Amino acid sequence: MARAALALISPLLLLGCSSDLSGDWYGNCAFSDASYGYSGALAISVANGRGQRLDGALTLDMFNDRSFAGDMTGLRSDSYVEMEATVTGGEAATYFFDLTGELQDDGSLEGTCVFSETEQGGAGLTGEVVLEQP
């Protein structure tokens, strides 16, 4: 009986000890391709940031004055974080945004961001991202 109780409590303790990612995160995606470098201001509002599942909203303001927004979902395992969103801008087209990264000792999140036409990648931009909470 004691082992069964310990087996149930241990995962809960691990989730409770992890830092809460809830709140607003701001940063920049430094996109690059073969010829040019682009920058996109990124704002992510994490509504549910405790435990393994992440939910919230994402806004990406691109270098060419275009803005994209959508609902974000994600997963988290210790310091590793994955987020994705289907975003729309001023036209009817839909785009996909993916972010993978690691939580750093200073509380920031550093990783890779991808902005593409399809979920499978397709034509798009890949870059490095750093997010911080104010």
C-alpha positions as CSV (number, residue, x, y, z in Angstrom):
1,M,0.0,0.0,0.0
2,A,2.8,2.4,0.9
3,R,4.6,1.8,-2.4
4,A,1.4,2.5,-4.4
5,A,0.8,5.7,-2.5
6,L,4.5,6.8,-3.1
7,A,4.2,5.9,-6.8
8,L,1.2,8.2,-7.1
9,I,2.6,11.1,-5.1
10,S,6.1,11.2,-6.7
11,P,4.9,12.5,-10.1
12,L,2.8,15.1,-8.3
13,L,5.7,16.3,-6.3
14,L,7.8,16.6,-9.4
15,L,5.1,18.7,-11.1
16,G,4.7,20.8,-8.0
17,C,8.4,21.6,-7.8
18,S,8.7,22.8,-11.4
19,S,8.6,26.5,-12.0
20,D,5.4,28.1,-13.2
21,L,5.6,29.4,-16.8
22,S,2.3,31.3,-16.5
23,G,2.3,34.9,-17.5
24,D,3.6,37.1,-20.3
25,W,6.8,36.2,-22.1
26,Y,8.5,38.7,-24.6
27,G,11.4,38.3,-27.0
28,N,12.6,38.2,-30.5
29,C,12.9,35.5,-33.2
30,A,16.0,36.2,-35.2
31,F,15.1,34.5,-38.5
32,S,17.6,33.9,-41.2
33,D,17.8,32.4,-44.6
34,A,20.5,32.0,-47.2
35,S,20.7,35.8,-48.0
36,Y,18.9,37.8,-45.4
37,G,18.3,38.2,-41.7
38,Y,14.8,39.0,-40.4
39,S,13.5,39.8,-37.0
40,G,10.1,39.2,-35.4
41,A,8.9,40.5,-32.0
42,L,7.3,37.6,-30.1
43,A,4.8,37.9,-27.3
44,I,3.4,34.8,-25.6
45,S,0.8,34.9,-22.8
46,V,0.8,31.5,-21.0
47,A,-2.5,31.0,-19.2
48,N,-1.8,27.5,-17.9
49,G,1.9,27.1,-17.1
50,R,2.1,24.6,-14.3
51,G,2.7,21.0,-15.1
52,Q,3.3,19.5,-18.5
53,R,0.6,21.1,-20.7
54,L,0.9,24.8,-21.7
55,D,-2.0,26.9,-23.1
56,G,-2.2,30.5,-24.1
57,A,-2.0,33.0,-26.9
58,L,0.8,34.1,-29.2
59,T,1.5,37.2,-31.2
60,L,4.3,37.6,-33.8
61,D,5.0,41.1,-35.2
62,M,7.2,40.6,-38.3
63,F,9.8,42.8,-39.8
64,N,7.5,43.9,-42.6
65,D,4.8,45.4,-40.3
66,R,2.7,42.3,-40.6
67,S,1.2,40.9,-37.4
68,F,0.1,37.3,-36.7
69,A,-1.8,35.9,-33.8
70,G,-3.3,32.7,-32.6
71,D,-3.9,30.3,-29.7
72,M,-0.8,28.5,-28.4
73,T,-0.6,25.0,-27.1
74,G,2.5,23.3,-25.8
75,L,4.3,20.7,-23.7
76,R,7.0,21.0,-21.0
77,S,9.3,18.4,-19.5
78,D,11.6,19.7,-16.8
79,S,13.5,22.5,-18.6
80,Y,12.5,21.5,-22.2
81,V,9.6,23.4,-23.7
82,E,7.7,23.0,-27.0
83,M,5.0,25.4,-28.2
84,E,3.0,25.7,-31.4
85,A,0.3,27.9,-32.8
86,T,-1.8,28.2,-35.9
87,V,-1.7,32.0,-36.7
88,T,-3.5,34.3,-39.0
89,G,-2.7,37.8,-40.2
90,G,-4.3,40.5,-42.3
91,E,-5.2,38.1,-45.1
92,A,-7.1,34.8,-45.2
93,A,-3.9,32.7,-45.2
94,T,-3.0,30.5,-42.2
95,Y,0.5,30.0,-41.0
96,F,2.2,27.8,-38.4
97,F,4.6,28.9,-35.6
98,D,6.7,26.4,-33.7
99,L,9.1,27.0,-30.8
100,T,11.3,24.5,-29.0
101,G,13.7,25.6,-26.3
102,E,15.3,25.2,-22.9
103,L,14.6,27.1,-19.7
104,Q,17.9,28.7,-18.6
105,D,19.2,29.2,-15.1
106,D,18.4,33.0,-15.4
107,G,14.7,32.2,-16.0
108,S,14.8,32.9,-19.8
109,L,13.8,30.5,-22.5
110,E,16.2,30.0,-25.4
111,G,15.7,27.9,-28.5
112,T,14.5,27.7,-32.1
113,C,11.5,29.3,-33.8
114,V,9.9,28.3,-37.1
115,F,7.4,30.3,-39.0
116,S,6.0,28.3,-42.0
117,E,3.2,27.9,-44.4
118,T,2.3,24.3,-43.4
119,E,2.6,22.2,-40.3
120,Q,5.2,20.0,-42.0
121,G,7.5,23.0,-42.5
122,G,7.2,23.9,-46.2
123,A,8.4,27.3,-47.2
124,G,9.2,29.4,-44.1
125,L,11.7,31.0,-41.8
126,T,13.8,29.4,-39.1
127,G,15.6,31.3,-36.4
128,E,16.8,31.6,-32.8
129,V,14.6,32.9,-30.0
130,V,15.1,34.2,-26.5
131,L,12.1,34.9,-24.3
132,E,12.0,36.6,-20.9
133,Q,9.3,37.5,-18.4
134,P,9.3,41.2,-17.3
